[in-house]
Amino acid sequence: MSEKNFFELGTAQFGMDYGIANSKGQTPKNEVRSMLSMALSIGVKSLDTAALYTHSQSGISAEEILGGILSDPQMPEYVVNTKFSLKTFRETRDHSLEKFVNEVQTHFHKAQKNLGNGTKLGLFYFHHFDDFEFFSNTLSKVDKEHWASLGIKLGVSLYDDHELKFCQDFLREKPGVIQGLQLPLNILECDSEKIETIKQIQRSFKCEIHLRSLYLQGLLLMNEDNLKHKSLRLYEVFSPVLRKLKSLSKDLKIKTEELCLGGVNAMVSDCHFVIGCNDQAQLMDNVRSFSVQLHDEVLNELRSLPHEVVDKKMLLPKNW
């Protein structure tokens, strides 16, 4: 494993067909069980999931699938970080403190039920930044000790630099209430302001940083023809990057996965890398790639990649 960062298994595809490069669809339960049976033995200690990672037809969530498997006493024990949505409550425009706390508690108890009472819950993220922003003033009236008494470690799942700065300001005003942030980061952002903000937060606050979309939802691993078939617009934006990555991989004899993960590994430290996998082989490949440390000359080559992307807003999948 990396000496600086931590591998966290993402489970979105356990509950639904997720990712632009995912050709296998939703991960079958037997494969989920196989991965969870061996993940701890190769250094994976935590899982990332959400109530909203739910199959559109079955209505069964990744939380429930995990709970059904982890309830087996023969299974390893993991810390499970999950997310909740207050969208319906937010739409009532009700800022009542008591109702807000009760709503969060209700979602927390539901997550506990889905995951099983024996499962150790870690961070409990606001799934939508809009929920956190809307209720931030209400949240600031609740001391961190109150959440601790409920066994709740609040976090925020966010997307862009503006949202990260908002969270940083909240941490200054109310330290300890938010204990974790999850956000996307990939090698095309090595020159972004986001990196410095992450480091500032780590220096100033006791706040875990969890990074997702390290492969840009798998796009960075796609070949150009497949991407063109999926989306002509994404092909126009990212084909120069894919060509450069392919060329670097061939010339340096380093897998694209190793370039992507090693590049981000060099940018940050003491972060959790949330990486989704569809089967045991993919999990083991990702853990191996995560462990690779890149030499400085390789990192210098990777630093030129952001210049290949003209339309920077397309670095966020929500803009696709």
C-alpha positions as CSV (number, residue, x, y, z in Angstrom):
1,M,0.0,0.0,0.0
2,S,1.0,3.6,-0.3
3,E,3.1,5.0,2.6
4,K,1.2,8.3,2.5
5,N,-2.4,7.5,1.6
6,F,-5.1,4.9,2.2
7,F,-7.1,2.7,-0.2
8,E,-10.9,2.8,0.4
9,L,-13.2,0.5,-1.6
10,G,-16.0,2.4,-3.4
11,T,-19.3,0.5,-3.7
12,A,-21.5,2.6,-6.0
13,Q,-21.5,-0.2,-8.6
14,F,-22.6,-2.7,-5.9
15,G,-26.0,-0.9,-5.9
16,M,-26.3,0.3,-9.5
17,D,-24.8,0.5,-13.0
18,Y,-22.2,3.2,-12.4
19,G,-19.4,4.8,-14.3
20,I,-18.9,5.8,-18.0
21,A,-16.3,3.1,-18.5
22,N,-18.2,0.4,-16.6
23,S,-19.0,-2.3,-19.2
24,K,-19.9,-4.9,-16.6
25,G,-22.9,-3.1,-15.1
26,Q,-23.9,-3.7,-11.4
27,T,-21.6,-6.0,-9.5
28,P,-23.3,-9.4,-8.7
29,K,-23.7,-10.1,-5.0
30,N,-21.5,-13.2,-5.1
31,E,-18.7,-11.0,-6.5
32,V,-19.3,-8.4,-3.8
33,R,-19.0,-11.1,-1.2
34,S,-15.7,-12.4,-2.8
35,M,-14.2,-8.9,-2.8
36,L,-15.2,-8.2,0.8
37,S,-13.8,-11.6,1.9
38,M,-10.3,-10.8,0.7
39,A,-10.1,-6.9,0.7
40,L,-9.0,-6.6,4.3
41,S,-6.1,-9.1,3.8
42,I,-4.6,-6.8,1.1
43,G,-4.8,-3.6,3.2
44,V,-8.3,-2.3,2.5
45,K,-9.9,-1.3,5.8
46,S,-12.8,1.0,4.9
47,L,-15.7,1.1,2.4
48,D,-17.6,4.0,0.9
49,T,-21.3,3.7,0.1
50,A,-24.6,5.7,0.1
51,A,-28.3,5.2,0.6
52,L,-28.8,6.6,-2.9
53,Y,-26.6,4.0,-4.6
54,T,-29.8,2.1,-5.4
55,H,-30.8,0.0,-8.4
56,S,-33.6,1.7,-10.3
57,Q,-35.7,-1.5,-10.7
58,S,-35.0,-3.5,-7.6
59,G,-34.9,-0.6,-5.2
60,I,-32.1,-2.3,-3.2
61,S,-29.3,-0.1,-2.2
62,A,-25.6,-0.7,-1.9
63,E,-26.0,-0.1,1.9
64,E,-28.5,-3.0,2.1
65,I,-26.3,-5.3,0.0
66,L,-23.3,-4.6,2.2
67,G,-25.4,-5.1,5.3
68,G,-26.6,-8.5,4.2
69,I,-23.0,-9.6,3.5
70,L,-21.2,-8.0,6.5
71,S,-23.8,-9.5,8.9
72,D,-22.1,-12.9,8.3
73,P,-19.8,-13.4,11.3
74,Q,-17.2,-15.0,9.0
75,M,-16.8,-11.8,7.1
76,P,-14.0,-9.3,8.0
77,E,-14.9,-6.1,9.8
78,Y,-14.7,-2.8,7.9
79,V,-15.3,0.8,8.7
80,V,-18.2,1.9,6.5
81,N,-18.6,5.5,5.4
82,T,-22.0,6.4,4.0
83,K,-24.1,9.3,2.8
84,F,-27.6,10.6,3.4
85,S,-29.8,13.0,1.4
86,L,-31.9,15.8,3.0
87,K,-33.3,16.9,-0.4
88,T,-36.9,16.2,0.5
89,F,-36.6,17.9,3.9
90,R,-34.7,20.8,2.3
91,E,-37.6,21.4,-0.1
92,T,-39.9,22.1,2.9
93,R,-37.6,25.2,3.6
94,D,-37.8,24.4,7.3
95,H,-34.8,25.5,9.3
96,S,-36.1,24.2,12.6
97,L,-33.1,23.0,14.7
98,E,-35.0,20.2,16.4
99,K,-36.5,18.9,13.1
100,F,-33.1,19.1,11.4
101,V,-31.4,17.1,14.1
102,N,-34.2,14.6,14.1
103,E,-34.0,14.2,10.4
104,V,-30.3,13.5,10.4
105,Q,-30.8,11.0,13.3
106,T,-33.6,9.3,11.3
107,H,-31.3,8.8,8.3
108,F,-28.5,7.6,10.6
109,H,-30.7,5.0,12.2
110,K,-31.8,3.9,8.8
111,A,-28.2,3.5,7.6
112,Q,-27.4,1.5,10.8
113,K,-30.4,-0.8,10.0
114,N,-29.3,-1.2,6.4
115,L,-25.7,-1.9,7.2
116,G,-26.4,-4.0,10.3
117,N,-26.0,-3.0,13.9
118,G,-22.7,-4.8,14.1
119,T,-21.1,-2.7,11.3
120,K,-18.9,0.2,12.4
121,L,-20.1,3.4,10.8
122,G,-17.4,6.0,10.1
123,L,-18.2,9.2,8.4
124,F,-21.9,10.2,7.7
125,Y,-21.8,12.5,4.8
126,F,-24.2,15.0,3.5
127,H,-24.6,13.4,0.0
128,H,-25.5,16.7,-1.6
129,F,-23.5,19.9,-0.9
130,D,-26.8,21.9,-1.5
131,D,-28.2,20.2,1.7
132,F,-25.1,21.2,3.7
133,E,-25.1,24.7,2.4
134,F,-28.8,25.2,3.0
135,F,-28.6,23.9,6.6
136,S,-25.2,25.3,7.5
137,N,-26.5,28.0,9.7
138,T,-28.8,25.5,11.5
139,L,-25.9,23.1,11.8
140,S,-23.6,25.7,13.3
141,K,-26.0,25.9,16.3
142,V,-25.3,22.3,17.2
143,D,-22.1,21.5,19.2
144,K,-19.8,18.8,18.1
145,E,-20.3,17.1,21.5
146,H,-24.0,16.6,20.6
147,W,-23.2,14.7,17.4
148,A,-20.6,12.7,19.3
149,S,-23.2,11.7,21.9
150,L,-25.3,10.3,19.0
151,G,-22.3,8.4,17.5
152,I,-22.5,10.5,14.4
153,K,-19.3,11.7,12.6
154,L,-20.6,14.3,10.0
155,G,-19.0,14.8,6.7
156,V,-19.7,16.6,3.4
157,S,-19.5,15.2,-0.1
158,L,-18.7,18.0,-2.5
159,Y,-17.5,18.7,-6.1
160,D,-15.7,21.9,-6.9
161,D,-13.4,24.6,-5.5
162,H,-16.2,26.9,-4.4
163,E,-17.8,24.2,-2.3
164,L,-14.4,23.2,-0.8
165,K,-13.8,26.9,0.2
166,F,-17.3,27.1,1.7
167,C,-16.5,24.0,3.8
168,Q,-13.1,25.4,4.8
169,D,-14.9,28.6,6.1
170,F,-17.4,26.5,8.0
171,L,-14.5,24.5,9.6
172,R,-13.0,27.8,10.8
173,E,-16.2,29.0,12.3
174,K,-17.3,25.7,13.8
175,P,-14.3,23.4,14.2
176,G,-15.0,19.7,14.9
177,V,-18.6,19.6,13.7
178,I,-17.6,18.4,10.2
179,Q,-15.0,15.6,10.5
180,G,-14.6,14.6,6.9
181,L,-14.8,15.9,3.3
182,Q,-15.1,13.8,0.1
183,L,-14.3,15.3,-3.2
184,P,-13.1,14.4,-6.7
185,L,-9.4,14.7,-7.7
186,N,-7.4,13.3,-10.6
187,I,-4.1,13.8,-12.4
188,L,-5.6,16.5,-14.6
189,E,-5.9,18.7,-11.5
190,C,-2.3,18.7,-10.4
191,D,-2.0,22.4,-11.0
192,S,-5.3,23.3,-9.3
193,E,-6.0,25.5,-6.3
194,K,-7.9,22.6,-4.8
195,I,-4.6,20.9,-3.9
196,E,-3.4,23.8,-1.7
197,T,-6.9,24.1,-0.1
198,I,-6.8,20.5,0.9
199,K,-3.4,20.9,2.5
200,Q,-4.5,24.0,4.3
201,I,-7.5,22.1,5.7
202,Q,-5.3,19.2,6.8
203,R,-2.9,21.6,8.6
204,S,-5.6,23.5,10.4
205,F,-8.3,21.1,11.3
206,K,-8.9,17.5,12.4
207,C,-10.7,16.6,9.2
208,E,-10.4,13.5,7.1
209,I,-10.0,14.0,3.3
210,H,-11.5,11.3,1.0
211,L,-10.8,11.5,-2.7
212,R,-13.0,10.0,-5.4
213,S,-13.2,9.9,-9.2
214,L,-9.4,9.3,-9.4
215,Y,-9.9,7.9,-12.9
216,L,-12.5,10.5,-13.7
217,Q,-15.2,7.9,-13.4
218,G,-13.1,5.5,-15.5
219,L,-12.8,7.9,-18.5
220,L,-9.0,8.1,-18.1
221,L,-8.8,4.3,-18.7
222,M,-10.9,4.3,-21.8
223,N,-9.6,4.0,-25.4
224,E,-10.5,6.8,-27.8
225,D,-12.9,4.7,-29.9
226,N,-15.0,3.7,-26.9
227,L,-15.1,7.2,-25.6
228,K,-16.2,8.5,-29.0
229,H,-18.9,6.0,-29.1
230,K,-20.1,7.0,-25.6
231,S,-20.0,10.7,-26.1
232,L,-18.6,12.8,-29.0
233,R,-18.4,15.9,-26.7
234,L,-16.2,14.0,-24.1
235,Y,-14.1,12.6,-27.0
236,E,-13.4,16.1,-28.3
237,V,-12.4,17.3,-24.8
238,F,-10.4,14.4,-23.6
239,S,-9.0,12.5,-26.6
240,P,-5.7,14.6,-26.4
241,V,-5.3,13.4,-22.8
242,L,-6.0,9.8,-23.6
243,R,-3.4,9.9,-26.5
244,K,-0.8,11.4,-24.2
245,L,-1.5,8.9,-21.4
246,K,-1.3,6.0,-23.8
247,S,2.0,7.3,-25.2
248,L,3.4,7.7,-21.7
249,S,2.3,4.3,-20.6
250,K,3.9,2.7,-23.6
251,D,7.2,4.7,-23.5
252,L,7.6,4.4,-19.7
253,K,6.3,0.8,-19.5
254,I,3.9,1.9,-16.7
255,K,0.2,1.0,-16.6
256,T,-2.2,3.9,-17.1
257,E,-3.8,3.0,-13.7
258,E,-0.4,3.4,-12.1
259,L,0.1,6.8,-13.7
260,C,-3.3,8.0,-12.6
261,L,-3.1,6.8,-9.0
262,G,0.7,7.5,-8.6
263,G,0.2,11.0,-9.9
264,V,-2.4,11.8,-7.3
265,N,-0.4,10.0,-4.6
266,A,2.4,12.4,-5.2
267,M,0.1,15.5,-4.8
268,V,-1.4,14.7,-1.4
269,S,-0.8,12.7,1.8
270,D,-2.9,11.3,4.6
271,C,-5.9,11.0,2.2
272,H,-8.3,8.1,1.6
273,F,-8.5,7.1,-2.1
274,V,-12.1,5.9,-2.9
275,I,-11.8,3.4,-5.8
276,G,-14.6,1.4,-7.1
277,C,-14.0,-2.2,-8.4
278,N,-16.2,-4.7,-10.1
279,D,-14.4,-7.9,-9.2
280,Q,-11.5,-9.4,-7.2
281,A,-9.1,-9.2,-10.1
282,Q,-9.8,-5.5,-10.6
283,L,-9.5,-4.9,-6.9
284,M,-6.1,-6.5,-6.7
285,D,-4.9,-4.6,-9.8
286,N,-6.0,-1.3,-8.3
287,V,-4.4,-2.1,-4.9
288,R,-1.1,-2.9,-6.8
289,S,-1.4,0.3,-8.9
290,F,-2.1,2.3,-5.8
291,S,1.1,1.1,-4.2
292,V,3.4,2.2,-7.1
293,Q,5.5,5.2,-6.4
294,L,6.4,7.2,-9.5
295,H,9.8,8.7,-10.1
296,D,10.2,12.5,-10.4
297,E,10.8,12.4,-14.2
298,V,7.5,10.6,-14.6
299,L,5.7,13.1,-12.4
300,N,7.1,15.9,-14.5
301,E,5.6,14.3,-17.6
302,L,2.2,14.0,-15.9
303,R,2.3,17.7,-14.9
304,S,1.8,18.6,-18.6
305,L,-1.5,16.7,-18.8
306,P,-3.8,19.5,-17.5
307,H,-2.7,21.7,-20.4
308,E,-4.3,19.2,-22.8
309,V,-7.8,20.1,-21.4
310,V,-9.1,23.4,-22.7
311,D,-12.6,23.2,-21.2
312,K,-11.7,22.9,-17.5
313,K,-15.4,22.7,-16.4
314,M,-15.5,19.3,-18.0
315,L,-13.2,17.9,-15.3
316,L,-16.3,17.6,-13.2
317,P,-18.6,14.7,-14.3
318,K,-21.7,16.7,-13.2
319,N,-21.0,19.0,-16.2
320,W,-21.2,16.1,-18.7
